[in-house]
Amino acid sequence: MNAILPFIVSGIATGAIYGLAASGLVLTYKTSGIFNFAHGAVAAAAAYLFYFLTQDVGLPWGAALVLSVFVLGPVLGWLFEILGRQLAPQPIALKVVGTIGVVLVVQGVARALFGVDPLHLPQYLPNGDKTFRLADVVITYGQVTVTAIALLAVIGLYVLFRFSRIGVAMRAVVDDSDLVGLHGTNARAVRRAAWIIGVTFAALSGVLIAPLVGIDAVVLTYLAVQAFGAAAVGAFSNIPITFAAGLGLGIVADVSKKYVLEVPWLSGLPASLPFIILFIVLLVMPKRKLARPIAATKRPPLQWRGPWSLKMIGGVVVVAVLALLPVLDAGSISYFTVGIAQGILLLSLGLLVRTSGQISLAHGAFAGLGAVAFSQLVTDAGMPWPAAVVLGALIVVPVGALIAIPAIRLSTLFLAVATFGFGLLVEQLVYPLGIAFTTLAEGRLMPRPEGFDSDLQFYYVALLVLIVVGLVMLLIHSTRLGRVLQAMSDSPTAVGVMGLNTDMTRVIVFCISAFFAAVAGIVYGVSVNFAVGGDPFFSSFNSLVFLALLALAPFASPWYALFGVIPLVLQAYVQNQDTVYWLNVVFGVFAVMVAVQGGTPAMPVRLQAWFERIFGRRHRAPASDAARPAKTPVATRAPAGDGSGIRVDGLTVRFGGVQAVSDVGFVAPMGRVTGLIGPNGAGKTTTFNAVSGLNRNIQGRIRLHGVDVTRSGAAARGRLGLGRTFQVPQLCETLSVAANVAMGREAGQAGGNPISQVVATRAERRTTRAAAIETMELCGIADLADVQAGALSTGQRRLVELARVLAGPFDMLLLDEPSSGLDHDETERFGEILRRIVAERGTGIVLVEHDMSLVMGICEHIYVLDFGKLLEQGSPAAIAASPTVRAAYLGSEEIVTTGDIAEVVS
């Protein structure tokens, strides 16, 4: 025990700082919903300012501490509150990009002003270096002081949070800021106070840890990532557990140093432990503990998609310019080649982020592992160069599949946290190993292909690889996989209920992205002849830079690859040791600007019109009767099971202690419209979510065509014939109306088979196109076929969603308030469509609707819910005549049926 006591003592001091930083992070996240990736950058900024004030200006440490922590901290906290307010309505990916932009700014300014080498800060605390003995362990007063400061700060925060008026307001603002405002409390002021306290904690952490680890912009930025592990143990909400976890991480990391001294290949374990803990906790923690209230988000600007002729001409021009670069400036070929490698990495990352809506901050690790695998295959196994490139990249694919595991269960935010932690884990634990980048200073040899030894010759090899990767990306986007990825990015819930196994889709896209990231790492390593673990290209920090670059790029795939080349072209002509750092500052500033405005702005409409006029975009006209393909029956397959429709027995749904639905049962056969009505909050959408498989944490039994699907997922139920629409339309915003409607059938065709998710057969393409045309004509939206869904009105969105579910092979439909946003004539047309579908196809429909005229006009049987319980059931006439229903739902209104359409008369 005595042998490990010194490590425990040193670990307590470091762990206390981890806990302090993590507590501040949890506070800001709890009160604002913004996960601050720049938390460690604040620590770095405070440490650099403290160093400057004490070492360069000569201020006493006390005055420098006040300025660095208690002045800089509140100022930065105030600025972060403003930034957080601007980021709040943006998609999660842009929230991540916005805070990462701050990281790049701090890192760039610090490196440009203070240099690359870490700065040494002497212990400044009174008697900090003096020691005393306790149980034969030498302890410094500095360790005691640091631990005491951190402990007192967190205790003070806990007391403030639990027992003070503002603490109560902070807890309340997490749950419902609007309600806090109604009670006379300024929610913005509460959040500002939380940001000031949390950011000040980060600044204090940076100043306290600086004498222990030195001052380095990247290392101190990673302090927050180490704190992520402690925050994860505390479920990103519990401050005392978070601080205790920080202490534990510090102790375990330092104790492990004793045991790894005898095992050289574990030398990176102590530094990696926080990331290992982070990754494991995110994998095993229940999803409900990671869930945040879903806030309304702004739709990103619609990105214009140019005519194919323009794309082809643009591609030829770009390739020609890249081919001429070495001719124009032979002395800068090495910069241009590295730029091409960066372009390949951007293509890889863009497929994941831009196309599928996933975030990865581990692409630097993918690139590094690819370079290592290639070098081993070429130099050790003697494999031919092209084969080694392909096989070396394939070796990284299982790593991509491993990263897909958290992608399957985590939201975009925590996926970013997990992948960043994984990238740092690989960098700390794997890179130093002999089997990786070796223990040699020069790293691994990266030979060039035979006959292409010169820089000029290899430049054209790299350019060829870039062209091939770009063409592959174009091919992916033109196939089923591309459409499925875009649909999943915009509305994963919708494609899931239509039959797509989104878990498999995420695995596929991570594997493809990892493959091409590895190719980028190989091209880069070969261009510089050696691959070294400390190379910035393979670092986790570079992953942050690339995500910011991708956010800035205003073009679609593969054009954003140019933003990987441009920085290296600039470096070629501004050859200063600080150029790359000032570029990071520029990228960071613009990343923040793009994030707060909701994405890159769309091309001006006039310029779009000019391009379309010059390059001749052909707009699809509705097919005439003569030109229209022969009708393909839609949803006429033999139903699964016995074809009996939906039967629900004893359905009970609870959310915490609230019982939203209680012992509800109903039957909805095929060939009939069944109504499910009730006042707001009656539990109708909750019932739909349970029946469609979006919520399986239920009691009761659900059968579809006699098959028990109670434990089946939404995709499985979709493939059994269950389709649905949503109370808030779930469209794929970036796809055209035609592609959205076709997705109703294509999602189920893709299913869960990796091959069917990637490519469609000719017969499937023909069937899908015919189904889309037929249902667009049926719903009267054929003239909108080429319009992006994000540009539609609410009524048009309802019709597109209806057309999508009608285009699919669904014989039982759940329609959730489908006429909302439609005018009277459109509603009548809507009712006629539903009658026709039931009559011609034998489809069964369950309708949740507040338009009583529509309900009474088309439903044959109606169930009434109130407060989650079944209140009444029967024919429309019986429901209209029921005093119980009138009292609970209709008030003083009377329902009078006149022919096919009912009228509500007050």
N, C-alpha and C positions, 0 to 999 in steps of 0.2 A: 504493500500500500504506500509506504514512504517513497517508493521509487516513482510513483505516478503523481504524488502530491504537487510537485512543482509544475507539472503540466496542467493539473486541475486549477491551480491558482492563476497561472497565466491565461488559461482558457476562460476563467471567470471574467477577467477584465475585458478580453476581446468579445466574449459573449454578451456582456452587459451593453457594449456599444452596438452589437447586432440587434439586441432587443430594443434599445433606444430608437435606432433607425427604423426598425420594423414597426414599432408602436406608432411613430409618426406617420408611416405609410398607411397603416390600418385606419388611423383617424381620418386622413384625407379621403381614403377610398370609401369609408363608411358614410361620410357626410356628403360627398359629391358624386360618387359613382365613377370617378375618374381614377384609373389605376396609373399612378405616376411613375413611368419608367425613368423619368429624370430625377427621381428622388436622390440617387447617388450622385448625380451631376451637381446637385445643390451642395452635397457634402464636399465634393471636389472644389467647387467655387469658394466655399467658406475657408477650406484649408489653404488654398492658394492666397486668398486675401490675408489670412492670418500670417502666413509666411512672409508676404510682402511687407506687411506692417511691422512685424517684429524684426526681420532680418535686413530688409532694405531701408525702411524708414526709421527703424530703431525705437518704435513705441514700446512701452512696457506691455508685458503679456496680458495684464488685466484690461487695459484700454483696447488692445487689439482683439481680445476675446469679445468685449462688448460690441465693437464695430462689426466683427466677423459673424457673430452669432445673433446678438440681440438688436442689431440694426439691419444687417443684410438679410437675416432670416425673415423678419416681418415684411421687409420690402419685397423680397422674392415671393413670400406667401401671398401678399396682396396681388402681385402680378399673376401668380398661378391661379388665384381665384378668378381673375378676369379671363385668363386662358381657359380654365375649366368651364366657365359659363358659356364661352363661345363654342367649346367642343361638346357640351352636353347634348345638343340635338343632333349631332353628327353620328354616322354609323360607327360601330366599335373600332373598325379598322382605322378610321381617321383619328379617333381618339388616341390610339396607339401611335400613329404617325406623328401627331401633334406633340406628344411628350418626347418622342424619340428625336424630333427636330431640336428640342432644347438640349438634349444630350450632345448632339453634334456641334451645336454652337459653343457650349462650355468646353468640350474637348478641343475644338479647333482653336479657340481663343487662348486656352491654357497652354497648348503645345506651341503656338506661335509666339507667345509672350515669354514663356518660361523654359522653352526647350523640351526635348524629348526625354532626357534623362531624369529619373526620379529625383526629387529634392529631399535633402535630409533636414529634418526639423529637430533640434535638440529638445530634450524634455524640459518643458517650461514650468510645469506645476511646482509649487514650493516643496522642496525636499523630495522632488519626484524620483530622483535617482538614488536616494538614500534607502537603506534596507533595514529590515528587522527580521527576526526569526520567530516562526510559529510552528511548533511540532517539527523542528529540524528543517523547515522549509524557509528559504530566503524569499522574502516578499518586499517589494518596493512600495514606498508610500504613494508613488504615482499610480500603481495598480489599485490600491485601496481607494484613492481619491476618484479615479475614473469610475470605478464600480459604484461608489457612493453617489456620485453625481447622476449617473444613469438611473440608479435605483430610485433616488429621490424625485427625479424628473418624471419617471413613469408612475410612481405612487401619486404624485401631484396631479398628473393627467387623469388617473383613474378616479381620484377623489372629485376632481372637477367634473368628470364625465358622469359620475353616478349621483352626486349629491348637490351640485350647484344648479342654479336656474338655467344658465347657458348650456350646461351639460345635458340637462333634460331636453332643451331645445335641439341640441345636436343629435340626440337619439331620435327625437321626433322627426327631424327634417329628413332622416334617412328613409322613413316609412312613407311620409306624405308631406311634402313641402307646402303644397297648397293648403292643406288643413292647418299647418302651423301658421301660415299667413292669415287665415281666417280668425285665429285666436290672438291676433295683434302682434305676433313675433315676425321680425324681418328675416325671412329664410336666407336671403342673400348675405346679411350681416352674420348670421350664424355660420354659414359656410365659410365666409371670409375669416372668421375667428379660427375655425378648424384648420383652414389652410395655413394661417400664420403660425399656429402652434405646431402643426405637423412639419412644415418646412423648417421652422426653427429647430426642431428636434434633429432633422437631417443635417443642418448646419453644425449643430453642436456635436453630432456624431463624427463629422469630418474633422473638426478641430481636435477632438479627443483622441482619435485613432491615428492622426498624422504622425506623432512621434513614434508610434509602434510599428507602422508599416511604410513610412515615408509618404511623400506626396507625388502621386502620379495620376494624371487625369483619368486614364482608363481604369486603373486599379481602384481608385476611390469611387468611380462610377459603378464598378462591380460590387462595391460595398452594399448597395441597395439590393442587388441581385442575391447576395448572400442573405440579406435580410428577408428576401422573398420566402426563403425556406422557413424562417421563423413565423412569418405572417401566414404561410400556408398551414402550419401546424395549428395556429390559432384561428383557422377557417376564415382568415381575412376579416375577422370581426371582433374577436375577444382579445382585449389589450393585455390583461394579466397573463393569459396563456401564451400570447405572442412573446412577451418579454421573457417568460420562463423558457420558452423554446429557444430564444436567442441565446440565453445563458447555456442551455444544454448543448446547442450546436457548437458554441465556442469551446466548451469543455471537451466534448467528444473529439472535435477536430484537433485540439492540442494534445490530448492523450494519445490519439492515433499516431502522432509524430514519434512517440517513443518506440512504437512497434514497427513502423515502416522503415526505420533506419536500417534494419537487418534485411529488408526486402526491397531492393532498389526499384523494382518495377512498380511498387506501390507509392513511390515518392510523391505522386500527385494526389493521393487520396485525401490528406488533410484539407487541402484547398478545395477539393471537389465535394466534400461531404454536404455542405449546404445545398448544392445543386442536386445531389443524389436524393436528399430528403425532400426537396421541392418536387422533383419529378415523381417520386413514389407517392407523396401525399396527394398530388393532383390526380394520380391514377386511381387511388383507392378511396378518396373522400367522396361521400354521397353527393350526387349532383345537386340536391336541394340546398346544400350548404354553400355551393358555389353560385347559386342562382341569384340574380339581381332583379329588382323590379324592372319590367320592360318599359322604357320610356319611348315616347313618340320620336321618331327620327326623321330628319329631312331626307327627301329623295335626292340622290346625287344628280348633277346636271347630265342630261342625256348626251351621250357621245355620238357624233355623226359618223356614219359608216359610208365611205365614198364608193363610187362605182368601181367595178372590177377593172375597167380600162384605166382609170386613174391609179389604182393600186399597182397594176402591172408596169405602167410608165414610171411611177415613183420608184418601184423596186429596181428597175433597170438603171435609173439615174443614181440611186444610192449605191448600188454595186459598182457602177462605173467610177463614182467619186472615190470609194474605198480602194478600188483597184489602182487608181492614179495617185493616191497619197504617197506611196514610196517613191514614185517618179518625181513628184513635186518636191519632196524633202527626204532624201535618202538617209540623212543623219538622225531622223527621229523614228526610224522603223520600229525600234524596240518599244517606244511609247505606243505606237499604233497597234502593235500586236497585243500588248497588254489590254488596250482598249477593246479589241475584238473579243478577248477572253471575258472581259467584263460584260460585253454585249451578250455573250452566250449565257452568262450567269443571270442577267436580267431577264432573258427569255425564259429561263427555267423558273425563276421566281415569279415572273408575270403569269405563267400558266396557273400557278398555285393561287396567287393573291388576286390578280385581276380577273381571271376567268372563273375560278372555282370558289372564290370568296374565303379561302383559308389563309392563315398567316403562318409563315415560318421564319424564325430568326436563327435557324441552324444551317443555312445554306453555305456559310463559310466552312462548317465542319464537313458537309457533303463534298465540297470542292477539295478539302484537304485529304479526306479519305480516298477520294478518287485518284489524286496524285500519287499517294502512297501505293495503292493497288497497282496502278500502271507501272510505276518504277520497279516494283517487285516482279511483275510479269515480264518486263523487257530485260532488266539487268540480271535477275536471278533465274528466271525460267527460260530466257532466250526466245520469247514469243515475238512474232512479227509485229511491227509497229501498229498497223491498223487494227489487228486482232486484239492487241493489248489495250488499245483505247476503248474498244467496245466492251471487252470482258472486264477491264478495270472499272468502267462505269457501271456495268451490271452488278459487280460485287457490292456497290453502294446501295443498290436497290433494296435489299433487305433492311438496311438502316432506315431508308425512307418508309418502308412498311412498319418498322418499329415506331417511328414518329407518328404514323397514322393512328396508332392506338389512342394517344390522348386526343387526336383530332376527332375521333369517333364520339368521345364522350364529353369533350370540353367545348365551351363557347369560344368564340374568336379571341376574346381577351385572354382567357387562361391558356388557350393554345399558344398564344404569343409568349406568355410567361414560361410555359413548359418547354417550348422549343428553344427559347433563349437559354434556359437553364441546361438543356441537353447539349447545346452547342458549347457552352462553357465547360461542361463536364468532359466532353471529348477533348477540348483544348487543354484542360488541366491534367486529365488522367491518361489519355491515349497518346496524344502527340509526343510526350517525352519518351515513350517506350522505344526500345531498340527495334521492334518489329514495325513501328510506325515511321517516324522521321529519323530514326536512328539516334544514337547519343553523340554523333559527330556534329561539329559546328556547321559544316557545309550541307548537312541534311542528306537528301537522296538525289542521286543522279537522275536526270530526266532527259534521256537521249532523244535526238531528232530523227525523223525517218530518213532512211538511206537515200542519198541524192538530194536532200534538202537541208544541208548543214548550215548554210549561210542565213543571216537574219532576213534577207530579202526573200529567199526561197521559202523559208518557213512562214513568213508573213502570208504568202498566198495559200499555203496549206491551212493556216488558221482562218483566212477569209473564206476558203472553201467550206470549212467546218461550220462557220457562222451561217453561210448561205444554206447549207443542208439543214441545220437546226431551224432556221427561219422557215424553210419550206415545210419541214415536219410540223411546226407550230401552225402554219396555215392549213395544212392537211387536217390536223386535229380539230381545228375550229370549224372546218367544213364537214366534219363527220358527226355521227351520233354522239360520240364522246364529248365533242366541243359543245354541242347544244345542251346535253345533259349537265355538263359542268356549269354553263352559264345559268341554266334554270335552277340548279342547286344553289348557286351563289345568291340569286335573287330571292328564291323562295324554297328553301329546303323542305319546309313542312308540306307545301303543295305537291312537290314531286314525290315525296315520301308516301302520301296517301294515294297517289296515282299508281303506285306499284314499284317505284325505283328503290333499290336497296342502296341508300345513300352511304352506309358504312363501307360497302364495297367500292363505291365511287371515290370516296376519300382515300382509300388505300391505293387505288389505281393512280390517282393524280399525284399523290405523294411519291409513289415509286417512279413515275415518269419524270417528275420534277427533280428528284434526287439523281436520276440517271444523267440528265443534262447538266446539272450542277457539277457532277463529277467530271463530265466532259470539259466544262469550263476550267475546272481546277487542273486538268491534264494539260490543256492548251496553255494555260498560264505558266505552269511549272516548266513545260518544255521551252517556252519562250525565254525564260530566264535561266535555263539549263539545270537548275537545282531547285528542289522543293524543301523548304525549311519550315519547321513547326512555328517559328516565331514570325513568319512572313505575314504582314497585315492582310494579304489576300485571303488567307485561310482562317482569320480570326473571327470571333463572334462579333466584335465591334464592326467589322466590315459588313456583317449581315444587317446591322442597323443602317449603315450608309446606303446599302442597296435598297432597303425598303423605302428610305426617304427619296432616293433617286426615282424609284418606280412610282411613287406618289406624285412626283413632279412631272413625269412624262405625260404630255397631253394626247398622245397617240395610242391607237390600239395595237394589238400584236400583228406583226413583229416589229413595228416601227419604234416602239419604246427601247429597243436594243441600242438605238443610236445614242441614247442618254448614257450608255456605258462607255461609248467611244469618245464622246465629246470631252469629258473631263481629262482624259489622257492626251487628247490633242491640245487642250489648253496647257497642260503641264509641259508638253513638248516645247511650247513657245514661251512659257514663263517659267524658266528653269531656276526656281528658287527653292530652298529647302523647306520654306514655309508655305509653298503654294498649295500643297494638298490639304493643309490645315485650314487655310482661308477658304478653300473650296468647300470643305466640310461646313464651315460657318455659313457660307452662302446657301448650301443645300439645306442646312438646318433651318435657316430663316424662311426660305421658301416652302419647306415642308410644313412649318407651322402655319404659314399663310394659306396654303392649299387646304390644310386640315380644317381651319376655322371657317373657310368659305364653302366647305362641303365637297371638295374635289376640284380637279382642273376644270376651268370654264369651257363650255362648249364652243365650237366654231361659230362665228357670227352667221346668222341666217342668210344674209346677202351673199356671203362668201360661199356658203353651201350651195345656194341656188346657182351661183356662177359656175362652180365646179360641175354641178349636175347638168347644167346647160351645155357646157363645153364638152364634157366627157360622156354625155348622153345616158343618164340613168334611165332605165326602162321601168316604168311603174306598172305593176300587175293590174290588169283590168279584170273585172268579174267575168267568169267564163260564161259564154253564151250557151244556150241549150244544145246547139250543134257542136260547140267545141268542148263542152264539159265532159270529163271522163264518165264512163258508165258508172252508175251508182254502185257503190260497194256497201252491202248491208252493214250497219254499225251496231255493235252490241247485240249480235244475233247468235252468238255462240251458245252452246248448251250450258246452262247454269251449273255451277258446282253443286255437289250434294243433291238434295231432292228438289231444289228450285223453289223452296217455300218462302224465301225472303228473309226478313229480319225478325228475330224473336228475342226480347230482352226480359229477363226475370230477376227481380230482387236487386236492381241496380242501386248501389249506395256509393257515393263519392264524398270523401272528406278532404278538407284542406286544413291541416293542423287540427285544431279543435272545432272547426266549423264543418257542419254537415251540409254540403251544397245540394246533394240529391239523396233522397231517402226512400229505399224500397220501391223503386219505380219499375213497372213492367209494361210492355206494350208489344203489339204485333204489327208488322208492316209487310203484307204479302206483295208479291209481284203483280203487275197489272192494275195497281191502285195507287192513288195519291192519298197518303195518310198525313193528317195535320198534327203538329205538335206545337201548341200555343200556350201562352201565359204571359203575365206582365214581366217587365224587366227584372232580372235577378231571380227568375223562377227556376233556373237551372237547365234551360233548353240547350244552350251551347255546350255546357258542361256534359250534358247527356250525349250530344253529338261527338264530343271529344272522346268520351268513353267508348261509344259504339264504333267509331272509326279507328280506335287504337292509339290515339295520341296520348291518352292517359290510361295506363293499365294498372295504376294503383287504386283498384276498385274492389268492391264486393259485389257478388251477383254472378249472373251467367248471361253471355251474349252468344247467340247462334246465328250464323249466316247460311241460309239454304240447308239448315239442319246440321251444319258443321260447327262444333264448339270453337269459337275464335277468341274466347275470353283472354287467353294469354298470348295470342298472336299479335305481332306488330302491325303498324299501319300499312306498311308495304305489302305484307302477306295478305291482309284483308283486301287491299286494292286489287291484287292479282286474283282474288277470289270473286271479284265483280262488284266491290263496294266503292263507289265514287262519292265525292262531296265537294261542295263549295263552302265559302267561309263568310262569316259576318263582315269582316274586313277583307275585300278581295285580295287573294294571294296570287298575283301575276308575276311573271318573269319580266321585270321592267326593261331590260336591255334587249330582249328578243322582240321580233315583230309579232303582230297579232296572229299571223299565219303560223309562225313557229310556236307561239303559246298554245294555240288550239291543237296543233299537231302533237304537242307534248302530252296531251291527254291520252293518246294512244302509245306514243313512243316511250314514255316512262315505264309503262308496264312491259313493253317489248324488251326494254333494256334489263329490267328485273334485277336479279342478283348475280347473273352469270358474267364473269369478267369479259368474255368474248362478245357477248351480246351487248354489253355496255359500250364497247369500243366501236363496233361496226354494225350496220343494219343490212339485212339481205335485200335484194332487189324487190322481192315480193313484199317485204315489210315496208319499204319506202313507198311502193305503189299504193298499198293499203292505207298507210298513214296519210298520204297526200289526198287520196280520194275522200277519206273520212273528214279531213280538215276542210276541204272545199264544200262538202255536203253540209256540214254543220255551220260553217260561216254563212252559207246561203240561207239555211234554215233560220238562223238568228238575225239575219239582215245586216251582217257586218262584213260582207265580202269586199266592200269598197275600202275597208280599213286594213286589208291584208298586209300591206307593206309598212304600216305605221308602227313605230315602237310603242309597246304597251305603256311605257312610262309617260307618254304624251296624251293618254286618253282621259276623258271625263269619267266621273263616277259611274254614270249610267252605262257608258260604253264598256267600262271595266266589268260591270256586272254581266253584260251580254257576252263578253269574251270568256269570262270564267264559266258561264253556262255552256257556251259552245265547246269549250275545252273538255268539260266533263261528259258532254254528249258525244264527243269524238272518240272517247275512250271505250274500251270493251266492258263497260259497267252496266249491270242490269239492276242494281239497287243504288239509288241516289239519295244522299242527304243534302238538302238545299237549305242553307242558313241565311235567312232574310234576303233572298235573291232579287227581290224587286225594289230594294232600297236604292233610291237615286233615279228610278225610272218615273217618267210622267204617266198620266192616265192612259194615253194611247199605247205607250210602250208596255205598260203593265197588262193591258188587255191582250196585246200581241204575245206577251210572255206567257200568259195563261193558255193561250191557244197552242203555243209550242209544247207546253207540258202535256196538254191533253193529247196532242198528236203523238208524242213520244210514247205515252202509255198505251194508246190505241194501236199504233203500228208496230211497236217493238215489244210490248208486254212488260216494259220497264216498271219497277216499283219505285215510288218516290216517298220520302219522308220530308215534309215541308215545315220549316220554322219560319213564321212570317207574321208581321204586325199589320199588314194590309188585310183587314177582315173581309173586304169584298173579294179579294183573290182567294183567300182561304175557303170561304163559304161557297165560292163558285166552282172550285176544282177538286176539293177534298171529298172523299166518300166517307171517311171516318176520321174523327178528331179526338186527340187526347189533350187534356188541359192540365198544365202544371202550375203549382203555386207554392212558393217557398220550398221548392225541391221535392214536393210530394204530388202524387197523382190526385187531382181534384175531381175530375169528371172525364168520361169518355162517351162517345156515341156519334150518331149521324150529325151533319151540320144543323138540321132542323132541331134535333134534341139539344144540342149545345146552345143554339140560339135561344131556345125556350127555357133553359135552365136558370132559375133564380140564383143558384150558387155561383155559376160562372159569371152571370151578369154582375153580381155584387163584387166578386173578387177581381174581375178582369175588365168587364165592359162598362161598369158604372151604370149610368142611366141610359146608355145607348140601346136601341133595339135593332135587331138584324132582320131585314125583310128581304127574302129571296125573290127576285124577279127574273124568271127565265134562268139563263146559265150564270149570270153575274149577280152577285149579291150586292145590295146597297146598304150602307150604314147610315141610318137616319137618326138624328138626335131627337 
